[in-house]
Amino acid sequence: MMLARIRLLLCSLAFVTWIAWLGYAVTQRGSVPVLSRAQLLAASDLVVANVSTEAGDIPKKDVQILHTLRGSLPAGTTITVVNLPGARIPAEIHTGFHNFPAGEYFLPLERLGDHLYRVAGYPRSPGLEPANPERPTVYPWTTMIQSQLQAITELP
């Protein structure tokens, strides 16, 4: 009888711990940007660029490359990213497109021509179509994004 009580106590403790973890995870939803491996695979170039904005916090198409993580774009080059004004940042995925602050961003790019690029979207996969392929995701350049990139890829 004593063994049954100990088992019940351990199972109850595990259940309460699991519920507490789920509650914590729900409170953190949307606050941690997660890089898309599929988007990184679809990109030909991975760069960190300085993005400036126009009136209404809409990003400009012309960006300056700060450094290249994969690809052949030299630092200091200015390129045009045709679909950047329609891009979104992870914090805005669930709340809509309202505020796109200027600054440094990690951009997974697809080459279209000489100095002409677009933000790589999510490739098609069985059973999952991108919700809005015209609104690819770009990521603010933070230490969290850097550590995720190092964990996902073989970047320095």
N, C-alpha and C positions, 0 to 999 in steps of 0.2 A: 504494500500500500504506500509506503514511503517513497519507493522508486517511481510510482505513478505520479505522485505530487511533484517530485523533482522534475520529471519530464514535462508535466503541465507548466510548471514555473519557467523552465527553459524555453519552451515553445511560445509562451505568452511574452517573455522578454524579447525573443527574436521577432515576433509579430509587431510589438510596439516599436522596436528599433526600425523595422522596415517601414512602417507607417510614418515615423518621424523623418526618415530619409526621403521618402516620397514627398512629404510636405515641404521639406527644404528645397528639393529639386524643383517643385512647382514655383516657389518664390523666386528662383533664379532664372526662370524661363525668359529668354530674350536678352539677358544681360551678358551672356558669354557668346561672342561670335565664334562660329565653328566653320572652318574652311571646308569647302566642298572638294573632295578628292577628284570627283568627276569633272568639275570645272577646271581644276589644275591640269588634268590630263588633256582636256580639250584645248588648252592654251599653248601657243607656240612660244610666247615670251612671258616671263614673270618679272615684273619691274616694280620698283618703288618710285612713285612720281609725285611731284608737287602739283596739286590741283587747285586752281583758283576758281572763284565763283562770280557769277553775274548777279544782277538784281534779283531778289527773291530766292537767294541761296541755290541757284541752279548752276551746276558745274559747267565750266567752259570746256569746249572740245579740245583745245590746245593745252597740252601738259608738258612739263619739263621732267625728263628722266633724272632721278637722283642717283640710283644705282640699279644694275640689272642682276637679277638672281639666276635667270636662265634666258638665253638668247644672245643676240649680238648688238643690242642697242647701247651705244656708249653714253656715259654720264654726261649731262649737259645738253643732250639732244632734245629738241622740241618736236613732238609728234602730235598728230591729230587723231583723237579717239572718237569715231563718229557716233557711237551710241552712249557715250558717257553722260550726256544730259538726262537720259532716261534711266540711268543706273540707280541702284539703291544700296544703302549701307545696312549691315545686319541689325542694328538697333531699330531700324525703321521697317523691318520686314512685316511686322504685324500691325504697325500703326499707320502705315502709308508713307508717302514721300512728302515730308514737310521741311526738313532742315538738313542741308548737306554742307557742313562747315568746310571752309578751305583748309588745306593742310596736306600732309603726306599720306598717301594711300598706296596700298598694295594692289596692283592691277594685273590680273591674268588676261593677257592680250592674244588676239588672233591677228595675224598679218593680212592686210588686204592689198597693200601696194607700198610704194616707196613713201615712208613716213606717214602711212595711213593704216590705222589699226581699228579694231573694235574690241570691246570687253567680251571675253569668252563667256558664252552662256552654258547652260547645263545641257549635256548631250541627251538625246532620247534614250530611254531604257525601257525594257519590257514592263508594261504595267504602270509606268509612271511618265506622264507627260509634264513638262515644266508648266507651272501655273501661268506664267507670263514671260515668254522667251524674250520679249523686247525690254525687260527690266532685269538685266543680269546684276549680280552682286559684286561690289567692290568693298575692300576692307580697309579701315583706318590702320595705319602702320603703328602698331603698338608692340610691346614686349610679348603680349599674349599671342598675337599673330605670328611673331617671329618664332616663338617656341613651338607653336603648332606646325609651322612650316618645317622646322628642323626635325620634328617628330615624323612628319608625313614623308618628306623628301630627304634627299642627301645633300641639303644645302649647308653651307658653312655657317 
